[in-house]
Amino acid sequence: MIVTTPHEAGAAVIAQAQELAREWGVPFVERRKQPLSRLYAHSPDVLVITEAGFKAHREGEARPLFFHPGMAMLRIKRLLSGDTDAMVQAFALMPGDAVLDCTLGLAGDAIVASYAAGASGRVVGLESSSILARVMADGLTRYESGIQELDEAMRRIEVRNEQHLTFLAQCENNSFDIVYFDPMFFVPIEASESISPLRPFADHAPLIEEAVAEAVRVARRRVVMKNHSRSPDFARLGFMRIPKAVERTFTYGIIDTGGDA
Ligand SMILES: C[S@@+](CC[C@H](N)C(=O)[O-])C[C@H]1O[C@@H](n2cnc3c(N)ncnc32)[C@H](O)[C@@H]1O
């Protein structure tokens, strides 16, 4: 990966990009008038630091990756108007809960969990792809949605660029109420069109039994997995599948770990 700026960047953005490149130990390349196609000679991954946020480009991919609370905003608006959310229900999530999101991705689920857990709750989001973790950490810290509850929910999320198995292995027993996995589906589905810019940067490794066993130890109340409704992973990993809602191609599976609500 290299770090650069847009063509017309001001001194402050250039200084920020140089500082980040130094902090991450990756090359900073001065943009001058260079098109992206020229920058790919340095690396297939180009992270552009802009005044509004980070944009990650991968050579050969049409769409860049950037932070946007998109679907989370819709889901929170629905919750604000008194509607339910299938994930919040699958979590049996309550204000004050501590949630470990083991697969942060575009952070949509983490934002909704953070909103539902409220100011007294805690959400930690783990992401093994460093470029994704960096883009999300930046967006969650400074994106202004115009909805106070959403902005506060985003600011509360703690992003960590880590493999979930490594993190889970270091957690105390029962240290989170809910542990959540949303691994990449093997076959991209229509409903996941909104996550397509994530695919080139994402870690596609399947969820392993050892990680689920650690999650069961760490989760005080429940381990939840989202997956394709026909995924064999529910049975393979010991999750009780919630019957899918009619219009959905995915559903949630649950392992109850016995803690009281
Ligand atoms: C389907 S996406 C999650 C989408 C997310 N729930 C959302 O709302 O945007 C799965 C994410 O998990 C990440 N991931 C896969 N394996 C991981 C691991 N072992 N540790 C941490 N993150 C992982 C991938 O890089 C990808 O970004």
The ligand as an ORCA input file, in Angstrom:
! r2SCAN-3c Opt
* xyz 0 1
  C     -19.019     -9.543      5.466
  S     -17.836     -8.442      6.118
  C     -18.611     -7.802      7.557
  C     -19.619     -6.752      7.243
  C     -20.046     -6.005      8.475
  N     -20.865     -6.817      9.364
  C     -20.779     -4.721      8.111
  O     -21.831     -4.436      8.697
  O     -20.270     -3.997      7.229
  C     -16.587     -9.463      6.839
  C     -15.360     -8.679      7.302
  O     -14.622     -9.469      8.230
  C     -13.242     -9.321      7.994
  N     -12.577    -10.525      8.521
  C     -12.538    -11.765      7.951
  N     -11.836    -12.620      8.722
  C     -11.432    -11.909      9.824
  C     -10.643    -12.243     10.981
  N     -10.162    -13.468     11.144
  N     -10.447    -11.287     11.905
  C     -10.937    -10.028     11.743
  N     -11.652     -9.651     10.647
  C     -11.900    -10.574      9.707
  C     -13.153     -9.165      6.487
  O     -11.943     -8.536      6.096
  C     -14.393     -8.331      6.176
  O     -14.104     -6.965      6.204
*
